[in-house]
Amino acid sequence: MLERNRFSQHHLPMGQAQLELAARNKRRRNRLLLFIILALSSVLLWKSILTLEPYLPEIDPIPAPAPPVTGLHPIVFAKQNELIAEAASAGIDILISDGFRSSEEQDAIYAKGRTAEGQVVTQVQGGHSYHNYGLAIDFALRTKKGEVVWDMEYDGNKNGKADWMEVVAIAKKLGFSWGGDWKNFPDYPHLQMDFGYSIRQLRNGQRPPVDPE
């Protein structure tokens, strides 16, 4: 019978074994400490969020798409009628030759003198005119014979003043701005009320209030 070799099993020296045990315990303590730190940090962060929540800015909801414009703005429509009435009181008969205009109609007019026959009458495409948002009108004069004219020197009421400019003066008094004052491309029949809104704002869906302030 073979005798078991009592030196066949390897044992660490007493000092080295204690060092290994101490190292394992240290690693355990470090992991436990790290876990505690992470837990405390999470709690503090959550409390900070709850504390700051009342002061966080509110995010506005995405606005609903603006309804399509299909006619003159109510205020513009009312002022248009006032313009017709006041001009008539001054002995001037005017015709509103254009009011609300769809983007498709605007594109068709823009094509004149470019891709279609005719003369250039506008510099803007669909969506870039105040007509497309019901905020502009165009006018012409009607003579005593019923003829429609765009003669800026015509004096039908015989008061020594051009009827056209008398109409412009009345329109400005009512709150319209006149396209004839434009520097780059004057539009003499054009009257508009933009209420301080730019074309960019209107294209982005903003609309003037219906009721005057």
C-alpha positions in Angstrom: 0.0 0.0 0.0 1.3 3.3 -1.1 1.8 5.9 1.6 0.2 9.3 0.8 2.8 11.9 0.4 2.0 14.5 3.0 3.9 17.1 1.0 1.7 16.6 -2.2 -0.8 19.4 -1.3 0.3 23.0 -1.8 -0.5 25.4 1.1 0.1 29.1 1.1 2.3 30.4 3.8 0.3 31.9 6.7 1.3 35.5 6.0 0.4 35.3 2.3 -3.0 33.8 3.0 -3.9 36.6 5.3 -2.9 39.1 2.7 -5.1 37.4 0.1 -8.0 37.4 2.5 -7.5 41.0 3.4 -7.4 41.9 -0.3 -10.7 40.1 -1.0 -12.4 41.9 2.0 -11.1 45.2 0.7 -12.5 44.6 -2.7 -15.9 43.7 -1.2 -15.9 46.9 0.9 -15.0 49.0 -2.1 -17.8 47.5 -4.1 -20.3 48.0 -1.3 -19.0 51.6 -0.8 -19.4 52.3 -4.6 -23.0 50.9 -4.5 -23.9 53.1 -1.5 -22.4 56.2 -3.3 -24.3 55.5 -6.5 -27.6 55.0 -4.5 -27.1 58.2 -2.6 -26.3 60.1 -5.8 -29.4 58.8 -7.4 -31.6 59.9 -4.5 -30.0 63.4 -4.4 -30.4 63.8 -8.1 -34.1 62.8 -8.0 -34.7 65.2 -5.1 -33.0 68.0 -7.1 -35.3 67.3 -10.1 -38.4 67.4 -7.9 -37.2 70.7 -6.3 -36.5 72.4 -9.7 -39.6 71.1 -11.4 -41.9 74.1 -10.6 -39.2 76.4 -12.1 -38.6 74.5 -15.3 -40.0 76.4 -18.4 -43.2 75.0 -19.8 -42.9 73.7 -23.3 -45.6 75.1 -25.5 -47.6 72.5 -27.3 -47.2 72.4 -31.1 -49.8 74.7 -32.5 -52.5 73.3 -34.6 -52.3 74.1 -38.3 -54.0 77.4 -39.1 -57.3 77.0 -41.0 -57.1 77.9 -44.7 -57.9 81.5 -45.6 -60.9 81.7 -48.0 -61.9 85.3 -47.9 -61.1 88.8 -46.7 -60.3 89.3 -43.1 -63.5 90.6 -41.4 -61.8 93.9 -40.4 -60.4 94.4 -43.9 -63.8 93.6 -45.4 -65.5 96.2 -43.1 -62.9 98.9 -43.9 -63.3 98.1 -47.6 -67.0 98.9 -47.4 -66.2 102.1 -45.4 -63.8 103.1 -48.2 -66.4 102.6 -50.9 -68.9 104.6 -48.9 -66.6 107.5 -48.1 -65.4 107.7 -51.6 -69.0 107.8 -52.9 -69.6 110.7 -50.4 -66.8 112.5 -52.2 -68.3 111.9 -55.5 -65.9 109.1 -56.5 -67.2 105.7 -57.6 -64.6 103.0 -57.0 -64.6 99.3 -57.9 -62.8 96.7 -55.8 -61.0 94.8 -58.6 -59.4 92.2 -56.4 -59.6 91.0 -52.8 -58.7 87.6 -51.4 -56.6 85.6 -53.9 -55.6 82.0 -53.5 -52.0 80.8 -53.8 -52.9 79.1 -57.1 -54.4 82.3 -58.5 -51.3 84.2 -57.3 -49.0 81.7 -59.1 -51.1 82.2 -62.3 -50.7 85.9 -62.1 -47.0 85.6 -61.3 -46.5 83.5 -64.5 -47.7 86.4 -66.6 -44.8 87.9 -68.5 -42.6 85.0 -67.4 -43.9 81.6 -68.5 -47.3 82.9 -69.8 -48.3 85.7 -72.1 -48.9 89.2 -70.8 -47.0 91.8 -68.8 -45.4 91.2 -65.4 -47.9 92.4 -62.8 -46.5 91.0 -59.6 -43.2 90.1 -58.1 -44.4 87.5 -55.6 -45.5 83.9 -55.9 -48.3 82.1 -54.1 -48.1 82.4 -50.4 -46.0 85.6 -50.5 -48.8 88.1 -51.1 -51.1 89.7 -48.5 -53.9 88.9 -50.9 -53.4 85.2 -50.1 -54.3 85.9 -46.5 -57.3 88.1 -47.0 -55.4 91.3 -45.9 -55.3 93.2 -49.2 -57.5 94.7 -51.9 -57.0 96.3 -55.2 -59.2 99.1 -56.5 -60.0 101.0 -59.7 -62.1 104.0 -60.6 -65.5 103.9 -62.4 -66.2 106.9 -64.7 -69.6 108.6 -65.1 -70.1 106.5 -68.2 -69.5 103.3 -66.2 -66.0 102.6 -67.6 -63.5 101.1 -65.2 -60.2 103.0 -65.4 -56.8 103.0 -63.7 -56.1 106.6 -64.6 -54.3 108.2 -61.6 -55.0 111.7 -63.0 -58.8 111.3 -63.6 -60.9 114.0 -61.8 -64.4 112.7 -62.1 -65.8 114.8 -59.3 -64.3 118.0 -60.8 -62.8 119.3 -57.6 -59.3 119.9 -59.1 -57.8 116.8 -57.4 -57.0 113.4 -58.8 -59.7 111.0 -57.7 -57.1 108.3 -57.3 -55.1 110.1 -54.7 -58.3 111.2 -52.9 -59.2 107.5 -52.6 -55.6 106.7 -51.3 -56.0 109.5 -48.7 -59.3 108.0 -47.5 -57.8 104.5 -47.4 -54.8 105.6 -45.3 -57.2 107.3 -42.9 -59.0 104.0 -42.5 -55.8 102.2 -41.7 -54.7 100.8 -45.1 -51.2 101.1 -46.4 -50.7 101.9 -50.1 -48.7 99.9 -52.5 -47.9 103.1 -54.4 -45.5 104.0 -51.6 -43.3 100.9 -52.2 -39.9 101.8 -53.5 -38.8 98.7 -55.4 -42.0 97.8 -57.2 -44.9 100.3 -56.7 -48.3 98.7 -56.9 -50.7 101.7 -57.3 -54.1 99.9 -57.0 -53.0 97.9 -53.9 -54.2 98.6 -50.4 -53.4 96.3 -47.5 -53.8 95.9 -43.7 -51.1 93.7 -42.4 -51.8 94.3 -38.7 -48.0 94.2 -38.1 -47.7 90.6 -39.4 -44.9 89.8 -41.8 -45.4 87.4 -44.7 -43.0 85.0 -42.9 -45.3 84.9 -39.8 -48.4 84.4 -42.0 -46.7 81.5 -43.8 -45.9 80.0 -40.5 -49.6 79.9 -39.6 -49.9 83.1 -37.5 -53.1 85.1 -38.1 -54.3 88.6 -37.1 -57.1 88.8 -34.5 -60.6 89.0 -35.8 -61.8 91.6 -33.3 -60.0 95.0 -33.2 -58.3 95.8 -29.9 
